[in-house]
Amino acid sequence: MSTNYDLIAEEYKASKMMPWRVHCESYTFFRLTGDLLGLSALDLACGEGFYTRQLRLRGATRAVGVDISAGMILLANDSESRNPLGIDYHVADAFNVDLDETFDIVTASYFLNYAENRAQMKLAAKNIFKHLKPGGRFVTINSNPDYRCSAPAMRPYGFTRENESVDEGAVITYSFYSADGSSIDVTNYHIDSDVHVECFREAGFEDIAWHPIEVSPVGLEGYGDTFWRTLIDCRPVIGFSCRKPHLRES
């Protein structure tokens, strides 16, 4: 039931230009990453490299992207060949990848929501922890486990979200619509928010926090507060961050 991104790589890439993704998702994501100048960054579930490139352009001295979809990495490498930024991309499962390298920051946009159960969430947390330097941070935008609005509520923003249930591993279906009315579907899975926190705490993380999405000033000015109200109230996606502890002096 998992999404085959090789078949929808171009369409999913185009969905990144939806206003809510530009003015809410991206805006919130980079408010959470903070200053990237001089940092090394690993971008998990990087897709076609949209955020990986932004990490590099915003000051990261090294950026690496990992995605399980060969089609997505093909698009990422095509962008790299046309506009070289020195980014390395790998086709690999982010739950199990081992790069034998640690980074100042690990990021993801929609990775944890592919965990189908607690065991996979623990695996994700442990692998993120392994790839961080002491004191390094993990920052992600994720499907919000606490979303309870109706499936059509998000249609004015160009997508819908339908929850099968709130049982562990229940399917969440996102449908992204293009201007001609056609759509692509993406499958996520439900894991309770407290399970996220428990798994990351067990992996060794501290400063674990959820962060509501925000609208950029440009988005508010361009579309008005009323346009964004349902999205902000329903919170279909949410930020999540944590930190690997610093080494303790003996």
Secondary structure as UniProt FT lines:
FT   HELIX           5..7
FT   HELIX           9..15
FT   TURN            16..17
FT   HELIX           19..20
FT   HELIX           21..26
FT   HELIX           27..33
FT   TURN            37..38
FT   STRAND          40..44
FT   TURN            47..48
FT   HELIX           50..57
FT   TURN            58..59
FT   STRAND          62..67
FT   HELIX           70..82
FT   STRAND          88..91
FT   TURN            94..96
FT   STRAND          103..109
FT   HELIX           112..114
FT   HELIX           118..130
FT   STRAND          132..143
FT   TURN            145..146
FT   HELIX           151..157
FT   STRAND          159..163
FT   TURN            168..169
FT   STRAND          171..177
FT   TURN            179..180
FT   STRAND          183..189
FT   HELIX           193..203
FT   STRAND          206..212
FT   HELIX           217..223
FT   HELIX           225..234
FT   STRAND          237..243
//
